[in-house]
Amino acid sequence: MFSDWIVSSPMADHWGVCLLVSVVLIVAAVIDGCQLKVPNWLTFPLIIGGWTASAVMYGWPGLGWSLAGTAVGLGLLLPAYAIGGMGAGDVKLLGGVGAWVWGTVTFYAFCLSALVGGLIALAMVVYARKFRHHRAQFSAILTEIFVVRDPSQLAVIAAERKSRMMLLPYGIPIALGTIAYLACMGLMP
């Protein structure tokens, strides 16, 4: 039974859970696209609701898996947030996904979201015809990560650079990647 819970999430097997998560992700993506922010009034209830639903449906083990899923979601994006590359709302949004669909599904949804985010970022750069500028920015960021290594210093450098960069509201790739993953796995109605 334990191995079954690691391979798939019993919560994600409920189409209603996946539909609820998808609706919240769509709302988050729209808000993030308009305001470059995913609000706490959306992320905190998502997280707490996932914990509560998991506990009610599966007892203490469900709550444990939900907490672990939240940790996976937060942990995957926290490094990008720590160095100023992402907003806290995006991190909490993926943590909320983890609260509902648990760790394994969250990990794979993140992988697809990262791919979608990379493609959107590339399309933005190509569309704006600023490939050289952003290639230089990307190179500088990688160099800073390996040379500076101090997250607080990296965050300060990122804040200074922010006005010269195109910003990607990452709630959009999270929504697209997660919903696409849930649909591809047959977890949507």
N, C-alpha and C positions, 0 to 999 in steps of 0.2 A: 504493500500500500504506500509506503514512504517513497519508493522510487517512482510510483505513478504520479505523485504530487510534484516531484522534481521535473519530470519530463513534460507534463502539461499542467495547466492550472484548472482545477475544477470550477473556479469562478469564471474563467474565460469560456468554459463550455456552456454557460448560460447565455443565450443570445440577448436576453434583456440587459445583462451586465455590459456586454460589448456594445449594444446600442446606446445605452446611457453614457458610457465612456466616449463613444464616437460623437454624440451630440455635444458633450462638454468640450471635447477637443475642437469641434467646428466653431463653437462660440469663442473659445480661447484664440483660435487662429484668426478669426475676424477682428477681435479686439486687438490682438497683437499686431495685425497688419495695419490697423488704423492708428493705434496709439504707441506702438513699439513697447508694449507692456502687457504682461498677463497678470491681472489683478488678484490680490489675496482673497477677495470675496468669492473667487471662483476656485482657486487652488486649495485653500484650506478645507472647505466642505468636501471637495473631491477626495482629499486624503482621509479625512475623518470618516466620511461616508464609506469609503472602501474598507477601513478598519472595522467599522461597525457591522457592515454587511457580511464581511468574512467571519467575524466572531459569531454573528447570529446564525449564519448558514452552516459553519463548520466548527464552531466552538473554539477552544483555546488553540488547537493546531491551526485553524484557519486564520486566527488573529496573528499568530506567529508568522505564517507565510505571507500575510498581508504586510506586516511590519518589514519582513525581509524584502518583499517586492518594492516597498517604499525606499528602503536603503539602496537597493539596486538602482532604481530610477534616479535618486539623488546622487549616488556615487558615480554614475556614468557621466553626469554633466557638471558635477561640482568642480572638477579641475579646470574646465573652461571658464566657469564663473570666477574661480579664485584668481585667475590671471586677467580678468576683465574682458573676456571674449564672449560673454553671454550674460543675460539678465537672470536675476534670482527667480523671477516668475516662470521662466522656461524650465529651470531646474525643478521647482516645485510641481510644475505641470507633469513632468515625467515621473516624479515621485508619486503623484496622484494616480497616474496610470498604473504604477506598480502596486499601489494599495488595492486596486481592483482586480488586476489580472495576474498579480504576483511576479516573481522574479524572472523566470525563464521566458515568459511571453514578453515581459518588459525589455529584456535584453535583446531579443530578436527584433522587436518593434523599434528599439533604439538603433540597431544596425541599419534597418531599412530607412529610418528617419535621417540618419547621418548621410546615407547615400543620396536621398532626396535633397537634403540640405546642400550637399556639395554640388549637385546638378543645378539647383536654383541659384546658388552663389555664382557658379560659372556662367549661367545664362545672364545674370545681372551684369556681370563684368563685360561679357561679350556685347550685350545690348547697349551698354553705356560706352563701349569702345574705349575702355580704360584698362586694357589687359596689361600693358607695361607698368602702369602705376600700381596696380594691385599685385602684380607679380613681385615688384620691388617691396611692397608692404608685406606680402606673405613671407618673402625671404628674410626681411628684417624681424618679423615676429618669430620665425623659427630660430634665427640666430639668438634673439633675446632669450627665448625659452632655454636654450642650451648654455648660454653664457651667464645670464643674470641669475636664473634659477630661484630667485626669491619671489614668491607669489605676490607679496604686497608691493614690491617694486614693479613687477610686471603689470599689476593692476593700474599703478600710477602711469606707467608708460602707455598702456592701452587707453586710458582716459584721455591722455594728451593727443593720441592718434585718432580718436573716435571721430572728430570733426572732419577728418580728411578721408574717411572711409565710407563706403556704402554699407548700410546696416541691414542685416537679414533678420526679420522678425522670426525667430526660431520656433515659435509656436506653430507656424505654418508647416514646416517640415515634420515636426513632431506629430501633428494631426494627420498629414498625408501619409507618412510612413507607418504610423500605428494603425490607422484605419485600413490601409492597404494590406498590412500584415494580417490583421484580423480577418479581412475578407479572403485573402489567399489561403488561409488556414481553415476556411469554412466555418468560422466562428460568428459570422454575421447572418442574420435572417435573409 
